[in-house]
Amino acid sequence: MKLLEVIGIEKKEERGNGLIDINFTQKRFEKIAIAGETGSGKSTLLKIIAGLTQPDAGNTYFEEVRVKGPYEELIPGHKGIAYLYQNFDLPHFLTVEQVLIYANPLSDTEAEKDPFAHSLYETCRITHLLKRRTDQLSGGEKQRVALTRLLITQPKLLLLDEPFSNLDMIHKNILKEVIAEISDKLEITCTLVSHDPLDTLSWADTILVMKEGKIIQHGTPEDLYKKPESEYVAGLFGKYNLLPPPLSKILLGAKYKSTDKEGLFIRPEHLTVTKAERDLAIKGIIYKTYYYGSHSELAIRVERGYIITVRTIHSHSFERGHVVYVSLLQ
């Protein structure tokens, strides 16, 4: 069932992160991630969906009701949509429990005993923080409290604008677990903006890629990762190799298509490397090795000065200067 429909949204901005003819729909419980470089218009789009920024053209419909902008509403925002700002703020010198009771639409007495609220505290991993003042919390803890404050109103759509930025790895992983459970346990549809490919690829059902205010590609995480339509899209989701036609032809053999003029996009883990010569393999010399714990990456210099990156778990077998042969992983 369709929950959100964005039709022809446009917004002009002097800073350059405006929007041009944005169109997409979101089904109930569909997890959508929006990816793109800084200034591509991601945050502007979220604010328009939330009713916090007025579009210059187009409309957004939430449950078939048009979302009005701040020029049309005395208090900006749309009922049923919650927006978590990048630079959120919490009341100072109050306890977490007080902040959440004040945010609860129930009376103070009912809010203290509200079973949904207490279940939410557990989901957001903040039960142990209730008696602390907000100025005694770490950045990650404040983020989860701010999220809880929004969710306590039981929105149907949650918009998350770079929720993982400026968090250390421990708090980032906790927040990832929380966001993953929001859809499952609370039945809240989520849209998330993030720069980190690991935040979106493992979470989203659909990813929209934005550049200069336009959606330039959309699809499943697997489609965008394996079949990027440009270097821009490929680069957003991790390391890649763009092999020119002569090298692509060596790897693909009879499967090579001469229409592929831009070259062949291949992720480092989709290649394999050996010291033994083989068919459909590119000869090269190891230029540098990089160790990442769970795997290593080999930078291999091949003909015409191109560098191919290959991911391997057998780094001890290869050293700088070794002659190797790179082929597609079967």
C-alpha positions in Angstrom: 0.0 0.0 0.0 1.3 3.4 -1.0 2.2 5.6 2.0 4.1 8.5 0.3 4.0 10.0 -3.2 6.4 12.8 -4.3 5.4 14.4 -7.6 7.4 16.9 -9.5 9.1 18.5 -6.5 11.4 21.5 -7.4 13.3 23.9 -5.2 15.7 26.6 -6.2 18.6 27.3 -3.8 21.4 29.8 -4.1 23.8 27.4 -2.4 23.3 24.9 -5.2 21.5 22.1 -3.5 18.1 22.7 -5.0 15.8 20.1 -6.4 14.8 19.4 -10.0 11.6 17.3 -10.9 11.8 14.8 -8.0 9.4 11.9 -8.3 9.1 8.7 -6.3 6.7 6.7 -4.2 7.2 4.8 -0.9 5.1 1.8 0.1 4.1 1.3 3.8 7.1 -0.3 5.6 9.4 0.1 2.6 12.8 1.2 3.8 14.2 3.9 1.5 17.7 5.3 1.6 18.7 8.5 -0.2 22.4 8.7 -1.2 24.4 11.4 -2.8 27.3 13.8 -2.3 27.1 16.9 -0.1 25.0 19.5 -1.7 23.0 17.1 -3.9 19.7 18.1 -2.2 19.1 15.2 0.1 18.3 17.2 3.3 16.2 19.7 1.3 14.1 16.8 0.0 13.5 15.4 3.5 12.4 18.8 4.8 9.9 19.2 2.0 8.5 15.8 2.6 8.2 16.6 6.3 6.4 19.9 5.5 9.3 22.0 7.0 10.4 23.6 3.7 8.2 25.0 1.0 8.8 23.6 -2.5 8.7 26.0 -5.5 6.8 23.4 -7.5 5.2 20.0 -7.2 3.4 18.2 -4.4 4.0 15.6 -1.7 1.1 13.3 -0.6 1.1 11.4 2.6 -1.7 8.9 2.9 -3.2 10.7 -0.1 -3.3 14.0 1.8 -1.2 16.8 0.4 1.7 17.9 2.7 1.5 21.6 3.2 4.7 23.7 3.6 5.5 26.4 6.2 4.0 29.1 4.0 0.6 27.4 4.4 0.8 26.3 8.0 1.2 28.3 11.2 3.2 25.5 12.8 5.3 23.7 10.1 5.2 20.0 9.9 2.7 17.3 8.9 0.9 15.0 11.3 2.2 11.4 11.1 5.6 12.4 9.8 8.6 12.8 12.2 11.9 14.4 11.1 15.1 13.9 13.0 17.4 16.8 12.3 21.2 16.5 11.9 21.6 19.2 14.6 18.9 18.1 17.0 18.6 19.8 20.4 17.3 18.5 23.8 16.1 20.7 26.7 18.9 21.3 29.1 19.0 20.4 32.8 16.0 18.1 32.6 16.2 14.3 33.1 15.6 12.1 30.1 12.4 10.8 31.7 11.1 14.4 32.1 11.9 15.2 28.4 10.0 12.1 27.3 7.0 12.6 29.5 6.6 16.1 28.2 6.8 14.8 24.7 4.2 12.1 25.3 0.7 13.2 24.0 -0.8 11.5 27.1 -1.2 13.2 30.4 1.9 13.2 32.7 0.3 10.6 35.0 -0.7 8.4 32.0 2.7 8.9 30.3 4.6 7.6 33.4 2.7 4.3 33.1 2.4 4.2 29.3 3.3 0.6 28.2 4.1 1.7 24.6 6.6 4.3 26.0 8.4 1.8 28.2 8.6 -0.7 25.3 10.0 2.2 23.2 12.6 2.9 25.8 13.8 -0.6 25.5 13.8 -0.6 21.7 15.9 2.6 21.7 18.3 1.3 24.4 17.7 4.2 26.8 16.0 2.6 29.8 19.2 3.0 31.8 19.4 6.7 30.9 16.0 7.8 32.2 17.2 9.3 35.5 20.2 11.1 33.9 20.1 14.8 32.9 20.4 15.5 29.2 23.7 17.4 29.8 25.2 14.2 31.2 24.7 12.2 28.0 27.2 11.3 25.3 26.5 12.3 21.7 25.2 8.8 20.8 23.0 8.7 23.9 21.5 12.1 23.1 20.8 10.9 19.5 18.8 7.9 20.8 16.9 10.1 23.3 16.0 12.6 20.5 14.8 9.7 18.4 12.7 8.3 21.2 11.1 11.7 21.7 10.0 11.7 18.1 8.8 8.1 18.2 6.7 8.5 21.3 4.1 10.4 19.3 3.8 7.2 17.2 4.4 8.7 13.7 3.8 6.5 10.6 6.8 7.9 8.7 10.2 8.6 10.2 12.7 10.8 8.3 16.3 10.4 9.4 18.8 13.0 8.2 22.4 11.7 8.6 21.6 9.9 11.9 25.1 8.3 12.1 27.2 11.4 11.5 29.7 12.3 14.3 29.1 9.0 16.2 31.8 6.7 17.3 31.7 3.1 16.1 30.1 1.7 19.3 27.2 4.2 19.4 26.8 4.0 15.6 26.3 0.2 15.8 23.8 0.6 18.6 21.8 3.2 16.6 21.9 0.9 13.6 20.3 -1.9 15.6 17.7 0.5 16.9 16.7 1.8 13.5 16.6 -1.8 12.2 14.1 -2.7 14.9 11.9 0.4 14.4 10.2 -0.9 11.3 9.9 -4.5 12.6 8.7 -3.9 16.2 7.0 -0.5 15.9 5.7 -0.8 12.3 7.0 2.6 11.4 8.1 3.3 7.8 11.6 4.9 7.5 13.5 7.1 5.0 17.2 7.6 5.7 19.9 9.9 4.4 23.5 8.8 4.8 26.9 9.3 3.2 28.2 5.9 4.3 27.5 3.0 1.9 27.5 0.5 4.7 24.7 2.4 6.4 22.4 2.1 3.4 23.4 -1.1 1.5 22.6 -3.4 4.5 19.4 -1.6 5.5 17.5 -0.3 2.6 14.9 -2.0 0.4 15.3 0.8 -2.2 18.0 3.4 -2.7 17.6 6.8 -4.5 20.8 8.3 -5.8 20.9 12.1 -6.1 23.2 14.4 -7.9 22.9 18.2 -8.3 19.2 18.1 -7.2 18.2 15.2 -9.5 17.5 11.5 -8.9 19.9 9.9 -11.4 19.5 6.2 -10.5 17.3 4.2 -8.2 16.9 0.5 -7.4 17.7 -2.2 -4.9 21.0 -2.0 -3.0 22.3 -5.0 -5.0 21.4 -3.4 -8.3 23.1 -0.1 -7.5 26.2 -1.9 -6.1 26.7 -4.3 -8.9 25.3 -2.3 -11.8 26.1 1.4 -11.3 25.2 3.5 -14.3 28.1 6.0 -13.8 31.3 6.5 -11.9 29.5 8.8 -9.5 27.1 6.0 -8.4 29.8 3.4 -8.3 31.9 5.7 -6.0 29.1 6.3 -3.6 28.9 2.6 -2.6 32.6 1.6 -2.3 35.7 1.0 -4.2 35.5 0.0 -7.8 37.5 -0.6 -11.0 36.5 1.0 -14.3 38.3 -1.0 -16.9 38.6 0.4 -20.4 37.4 -1.7 -23.4 40.8 -3.4 -24.2 41.1 -4.7 -20.6 37.4 -5.5 -20.4 37.7 -7.6 -23.6 40.5 -9.7 -22.0 38.4 -10.5 -19.0 35.1 -11.2 -20.7 36.4 -12.9 -23.8 33.4 -14.0 -26.0 31.0 -12.3 -23.6 32.5 -8.8 -24.3 30.0 -6.4 -25.9 31.6 -3.6 -28.1 28.6 -1.4 -27.2 30.1 -1.0 -23.7 32.0 2.2 -24.5 32.4 3.6 -21.0 34.2 0.5 -19.8 33.4 -2.3 -17.3 32.6 -1.5 -13.6 34.0 -4.3 -11.4 34.2 -4.3 -7.6 37.5 -5.5 -6.0 35.9 -8.6 -4.5 34.6 -9.7 -7.9 38.1 -10.3 -9.1 40.6 -13.0 -8.2 44.4 -13.0 -8.5 46.9 -15.8 -9.0 50.6 -16.2 -9.8 49.9 -18.8 -12.5 49.1 -17.7 -16.0 45.5 -18.4 -17.1 43.0 -17.7 -19.9 40.9 -14.5 -19.7 43.3 -12.9 -17.3 45.2 -9.6 -17.2 48.9 -9.7 -16.4 50.2 -7.2 -13.9 52.6 -6.4 -11.1 51.6 -5.8 -7.5 52.2 -2.1 -6.8 51.0 -1.9 -3.2 49.1 -3.9 -0.5 46.6 -2.6 2.0 45.6 -4.6 5.2 42.1 -4.2 6.6 41.8 -7.0 9.1 39.2 -9.2 7.5 40.8 -8.8 4.1 43.5 -7.1 2.2 43.5 -5.2 -1.1 46.1 -5.4 -3.8 46.8 -2.5 -6.1 48.0 -4.1 -9.3 49.6 -2.1 -12.2 48.6 -3.5 -15.6 49.2 -2.4 -19.2 48.8 1.3 -20.1 49.5 2.2 -16.5 46.1 1.3 -15.2 45.8 0.2 -11.5 43.4 -2.6 -10.7 42.3 -3.2 -7.1 41.6 -6.8 -6.0 40.3 -7.8 -2.6 41.7 -11.0 -1.1 42.0 -12.9 2.2 45.3 -14.4 1.2 47.5 -11.4 1.4 50.4 -13.4 2.8 50.8 -15.0 -0.6 51.4 -11.8 -2.4 54.0 -9.1 -2.1 55.0 -5.9 -3.9 56.7 -6.6 -7.2 55.1 -10.1 -7.7 53.9 -10.8 -11.3 50.2 -11.9 -11.1 47.2 -12.6 -13.3 43.8 -10.9 -12.6 40.6 -12.6 -13.7 36.9 -12.5 -12.9 35.8 -14.5 -10.0 33.7 -17.4 -11.2 
